[in-house]
């Protein structure tokens, strides 16, 4: 057992597995800080994962595949925002509807466009990066270097997100909208625009997480390949108390559970129980293990401007 925890591949896999959780968790933080519960992150990830492959193969560029996925994720998020914010539809039901739609439409388009052979095997992948000066350091180099570029983009976005939310006027306004939209509007803040912004950011970041799965970690798309990661990201955000670094820490915890389950598959432990580890942690996070999490006061509460 000791050898498992001393294996650098375990910790490298932890970071890799945390990335498609951390990105939507960061996006969900923006959305919920503005007062909108975006359950649709799972569906946005799945749709983006599919269209990342479509655009990457059609253009021959994985970067254009990533960009196309982010645009599609933004479009779906704006549709969600229109229904949830502008016409005050039930956010939970709306999000679940998008998730179900995403599962069906991606499976249909996969079969229609590519048939039983699946997505093309020559689909470009996003590059991996070896960090100069770190890659040759024993153990540490194996953990931190050689990941997909999306992993490093996620770390950059993490610091930008924290700075934006807690050290800028726009971030303060976004948080104010999620806490007390009436007071925010009285202060001259456009509640609707900022809620659109929060949802839009959640769509873009969720799309990046989905694209990472299909053209970062792999170069193919499989039906329902997100495997509930959008929901786990939601749990990570709650576990992280609606903060960027807290969400990232929780994503690392869930990523570690997934990586550990992979490392232990060939041991004496029950494979079925081991594969349940990430989902067990998700349940524990949602029932409040690890401390009481208090969401923004107006989270999930529709708002109609008085003007």
N, C-alpha and C positions, 0 to 999 in steps of 0.2 A: 504493500500500500504506500509506503514511503517513497518508493521509486516513482509512483504515479505523480505525486505532488512535486517531485524534484525534476520532472520531465518538462523542459521548456516548451514542448509542443502543446502541453495542456494550457499553459498561460498564453501562448500565441493564439490558440484556438479560442480561448476565453475572449480575447480582444476582438477576434474576427466574428465570433458569434454574437458579441454584444453590439456590434455596429448596426445591423438591421433592426435592433431594438432601440438603440439610443437615438437614432435619427427620428423615427416617428414619436418617440417619447419627448424629445425636444420640441417637435412640432405640436404635439398635444399640449405641452406646457404653454405655448403661445396661445393656442385656441382656448384653453380653459382659463387662463389668466384673463382673457378678454370676456369670459362668461359663456362660452359655447362648448358643450361636451361633444367632441368629435369621435363618436364610435366608428365612423366610417373609415378610419385609418387603415383597417385591415383590407377593406375593399380597394382603397386608393393604392395601397402597396401592391395588391395583386394585379390591378389594371396596369399600373406603371411597370411592373415586372414584365408583363407581356409586351407592352409597346416599346420597352427598351430593346427587346430582341428584334421587334419588327423594324424599328428605325435603324438599329445598328446594322442589321443585315442588308436593309435596303440601301443605306448610304455607304456601307463599308467602313463606318467609323463608330467605335464604341462611345466616343465623346458625344457624337450627335445622337446616339441611342440614349445616353443619359439625359441630354438636353430635352429630347422628345418626350421621355418619360416624365420629366419634371413639368413640362408644359401640359401634358395630359393630366397629371396629378393636380395641377393648379386649376384646370378646367373643371374637373370633378369636384374639387373643393369649393369652387365658386358656385357651382350648382347647389351643393349642400348648404353653403352660406345663404344663398338666395332663399331657399326653402326654410332654413332654420332661423335666419335673422330677419329677413324682409317680410315673410308671410307667417312667421312664428309657428312653423310646424313642430311637432314633437321631435326633439333632437335624437332621442334614443331610437324611436321607431324609424325615423328617417335614416339614421346611420346603419341600422340593421338591414333596411331595405337596400341600401347601396351595397352593403357587403354581400347580400344574397345575389343581387344583380351582377356584381363583379365576378362572383364564382361562375355564374351561368354564362355570361357573355364572353369571358376569356376562354372557357372550355369550348364554346361554340365557334369562336373565331379561330382558335387553335386548330380545330378539326376542319373548318372551312378553308383556311388559308394554307395549312401545311399537311393536312391529312394524317393518316396513321403513323407516318414516319416521324412526326414531330418537327420541331423547329430545326433549321439547318445547322449542321455540325460545324460549319465554317463561320458561324456568327462571331464577329470580333468581340474580344473581352477588354475590359478596362485594364490598364497596365498595373503591374505591381511595382513597388518602389523599395529599393535598398537604400537605407539612410547612411550616407558617408560618415565614418567615424564611429558609428554605433554597430553596424552590421558585423564587424570583426570582434566585438567584445563578447567573450564567452557568456553563454546563457542569455544575457540581456539583449544581445544582438539577435538571437534566435526568437526572442519574444516580441521585440519592437520593430524589427526590420523585415522587409519582404512581404508586406501586406498590400492589398489592393489600395489604389489611390483613394478610394472612398473612405477607407478607415482613417486616413490622415485628414481628409476633408471634414470628416465627422468631428475630429478633435479640434480643428480650427473653428468649426461652427459652434462647438460647445462653448468656447471662450467668448466668441462674438455674442452668442445668445445671452450668456450671463451678463456681459457688459451692457448689452442693449436693454435687457429687462430692468436692471437695478442701477444703471449709471447714466441713463439718458432720459430726457424729458418725454420722448415718445414712449419709451418703456414704462415710465411712471404713469402716463396717461392710459396705456393699455391695461395696466394693473388696476387703475382706478375704475375703469369701465367694468372690470370683472368683479370688483368689490361693491361698488355703489353707483350704478349707471345714472340714477336720478341726480345725485350730487355732481357727477362728472358732466352731465349735460348742463346743469346749472352753471358750472364753471366754464362753459363754452366748448366742451369737448364733443366731437361728433361720435356718438356711441356706435352708430351703425357702421361707419367707415372703419373704426378700429376693430370691431368684431369681424368684419370682412377680412381685415388685415391678419388677425390672429388665425382665422380659419385658412386663409390662403397660405400662410407660412406652414401650417400643419400639413397642408396638401403637398407643398413642394418638398418638405423634408421627408414625409412618408413615401413620396415617390422615389426619392433618392434611396431610401431603405429597400424599396421593392426592386429598383434597378440594380442595386448591389447584389441581390440574390441571383438575378438572372444573367447579368453581364459582368459582374464583379467576382463573385464566388464561382459561378458557372458560366457557360455560354449557351444556355438553353432555357426554355420555359416548360414547366410541368403544371398541370391543373392543380389549383389550390396549393401551390408551392410555398406560400407564406405560412401555412400550417399554424395559424392562430397568432403569428408574431405581432400583428396589430393589437390584439387584445392583451398580449403579454406586455407590449410597450405601454399600453394604458395603465396596466398594473404597476409597471416600473415608474411611471410618472407619479402615480398616487403614493407608492412606496417612497419616492424621492421628494414627497411633499411639495410638488408643483414648482420645483426649482431645477435649473439646468444641471448643476453638478450633482444634486440629489438623484435626478432621473438617470444620469450617466452611471452613478454608483450602483443604482438598482439594476440597470441594464448589464453592468459587469457581473453582478451577482447571478442574474438569470443566464448570462452567457457562460459563466463558470459552471453552472448546473448542467447546461447542455454539453459543454466540453468534457466535463467529468463523466457524464453518462456515456459519451463516446469512448473515452479512455477505459471505462470499466466493462465494456461490452464483452470482452473476452476473458473476464475473470469469473470467479465463483459466484458473484452476485447475480441475482435474478435480472435478466435483460429487461423484462417488462417493467419491473419496479424502477430500474435505473432510468429508463426512457421517460418515466413519469416525473422525474425530478424537477424539470423546469415548470411543469404545470402545477405541481404541488406548491412550489414557491409562489406561483402566481396566485393561487387560492389563498395562501397564507397572507400575502400582501393585501389582497382585497378584503379579507376579514379583519385587517388591522393589526396583525402581528408586526412588531417592530416599532410600535408607538402610534399614538393617535394622529391621524392626518386630517387637517382641517382645510377643505377646499376654499377657493375664493367665494365670498358670500353670495354673489349673484351667479355662480356657475350653474349653467343649465336653465336659468330663468329667462324666458323671452322678455324683450323690452320694446315698447312702442314709444318712440319719441313724442314729447309733448308739444313740440313746435309744429 
